[in-house]
Amino acid sequence: MSRNDQCDCASLEDEAMLQRYQDLLGWPITTSPDGATLRAGDRACAAYLPIGLAGEVQAILRLRMLDGPVVLVPGRQHRWMLLATPSDENPVPPRPVPGVDLRVITEGLIALPPSSTAHGPLRWVVAPSLSRPWLPPLSAVVAAVGAAVSVS
């Protein structure tokens, strides 16, 4: 198989993934040469955490049967991005858990695999599931962050 054939295969896999986001999961996806983005707003948002803390948060959410998709975001310090559903009733304060490096994105665009950053490609840690196409509530993610920090 030539190098071009490999690129075509990856492109087909990417297209299939994007189609899955849109058709099967119902996510409003925008595509560009850089990858795929999900518009943050009433249907989706994201919580960025350092990997160690994010792993603890994901474990707490899993125990509560509220875990959802997680993306590895490469960088100087890799982070996990937990996808969630925002809560209309309780807007998230700028520092939802004091002293914790938690960034919440409720507006703008959320990059999804197969997107890339200057530090490398985004990858699924926990891919979206067709059997559970919903996202956990952001309030549950923030509560799990608080629980993980209080246990540490």
FISEZA-910649 format. One line per 4 residues: number of its first residue (from 1); their letters; for each residue x, y, z of C-alpha. Coordinates in nm, 3 decimals. Example, Ala and Ser with C-alpha at 12.3 -4.5 7.8 and 13.67 -1.06 7.14 Angstrom:
<nodes>
1	AS	1.230:-0.450:0.780; 1.367:-0.106:0.714 $
</nodes>
This chain:
<nodes>
1	MSRN	0.000:0.000:0.000; 0.143:0.338:-0.094; 0.165:0.636:0.140; -0.121:0.801:-0.054 $
5	DQCD	-0.340:0.495:-0.004; -0.280:0.516:0.370; -0.383:0.881:0.370; -0.698:0.794:0.176 $
9	CASL	-0.785:0.526:0.434; -0.737:0.768:0.720; -0.950:1.022:0.537; -1.228:0.765:0.490 $
13	EDEA	-1.210:0.677:0.861; -1.230:1.047:0.947; -1.530:1.096:0.719; -1.704:0.796:0.877 $
17	MLQR	-1.636:0.938:1.223; -1.776:1.278:1.124; -2.084:1.116:0.973; -2.133:0.923:1.297 $
21	YQDL	-2.116:1.244:1.499; -2.379:1.409:1.283; -2.621:1.134:1.191; -2.613:0.888:1.478 $
25	LGWP	-2.526:1.109:1.775; -2.707:1.419:1.649; -2.413:1.648:1.721; -2.406:1.969:1.513 $
29	ITTS	-2.059:1.935:1.361; -1.866:2.182:1.149; -1.579:2.049:0.944; -1.271:2.220:0.806 $
33	PDGA	-0.932:2.106:0.677; -0.814:2.120:1.042; -1.075:1.871:1.162; -1.413:1.873:1.329 $
37	TLRA	-1.570:2.112:1.577; -1.880:2.095:1.791; -2.046:2.425:1.876; -2.071:2.474:2.251 $
41	GDRA	-2.407:2.601:2.362; -2.737:2.454:2.471; -2.649:2.097:2.360; -2.284:2.058:2.453 $
45	CAAY	-1.998:2.203:2.652; -1.658:2.081:2.769; -1.455:2.064:3.089; -1.073:2.061:3.053 $
49	LPIG	-0.874:1.904:3.337; -0.522:1.779:3.401; -0.507:1.408:3.317; -0.463:1.274:3.672 $
53	LAGE	-0.757:1.465:3.814; -0.965:1.398:3.503; -0.911:1.022:3.547; -1.042:1.045:3.905 $
57	VQAI	-1.340:1.252:3.789; -1.419:1.003:3.511; -1.404:0.715:3.763; -1.649:0.897:3.994 $
61	LRLR	-1.882:0.966:3.701; -1.859:0.601:3.591; -1.960:0.484:3.941; -2.262:0.715:3.918 $
65	MLDG	-2.335:0.590:3.564; -2.280:0.944:3.433; -1.954:0.902:3.243; -1.938:1.028:2.889 $
69	PVVL	-1.696:1.089:2.602; -1.344:1.208:2.684; -1.085:1.356:2.446; -0.708:1.365:2.499 $
73	VPGR	-0.588:1.718:2.418; -0.210:1.721:2.362; -0.002:2.013:2.479; 0.289:2.105:2.701 $
77	QHRW	0.076:1.951:2.971; -0.172:1.701:2.823; -0.530:1.744:2.939; -0.851:1.551:2.914 $
81	MLLA	-1.162:1.721:2.784; -1.485:1.575:2.925; -1.785:1.649:2.706; -2.102:1.743:2.890 $
85	TPSD	-2.441:1.908:2.860; -2.471:2.257:3.009; -2.730:2.337:3.271; -2.964:2.629:3.208 $
89	ENPV	-3.067:2.651:3.572; -2.718:2.685:3.718; -2.470:2.888:3.516; -2.112:2.782:3.586 $
93	PPRP	-1.909:3.039:3.780; -1.567:3.133:3.634; -1.389:2.925:3.905; -1.640:2.642:3.972 $
97	VPGV	-1.401:2.457:4.207; -1.163:2.698:4.386; -0.796:2.607:4.353; -0.853:2.355:4.072 $
101	DLRV	-0.720:2.391:3.719; -1.061:2.340:3.556; -1.157:2.523:3.238; -1.518:2.508:3.123 $
105	ITEG	-1.612:2.591:2.765; -1.980:2.683:2.729; -1.950:2.906:2.422; -1.752:2.885:2.101 $
109	LIAL	-1.616:2.576:1.928; -1.500:2.247:2.078; -1.244:2.059:1.867; -1.304:1.685:1.829 $
113	PPSS	-1.099:1.402:1.681; -0.977:1.387:1.404; -0.867:1.748:1.468; -0.506:1.839:1.535 $
117	TAHG	-0.333:2.100:1.744; 0.020:2.236:1.719; 0.113:1.963:1.971; -0.048:1.673:1.781 $
121	PLRW	-0.381:1.509:1.706; -0.675:1.492:1.944; -0.767:1.135:2.034; -1.058:0.970:2.208 $
125	VVAP	-0.983:0.838:2.557; -1.349:0.732:2.580; -1.521:0.746:2.241; -1.887:0.842:2.213 $
129	SLSR	-2.109:0.538:2.238; -2.407:0.469:2.018; -2.562:0.279:2.308; -2.528:0.593:2.527 $
133	PWLP	-2.540:0.891:2.287; -2.611:1.144:2.562; -2.363:1.364:2.745; -2.348:1.390:3.126 $
137	PLSA	-2.471:1.711:3.286; -2.196:1.966:3.345; -2.321:2.001:3.703; -2.237:1.630:3.760 $
141	VVAA	-1.888:1.680:3.614; -1.823:1.981:3.839; -1.960:1.793:4.142; -1.729:1.500:4.059 $
145	VGAA	-1.433:1.741:4.039; -1.524:1.868:4.386; -1.556:1.511:4.517; -1.221:1.408:4.365 $
149	VSVS	-1.046:1.709:4.516; -1.199:1.655:4.862; -1.081:1.291:4.864; -0.723:1.380:4.764 $
</nodes>
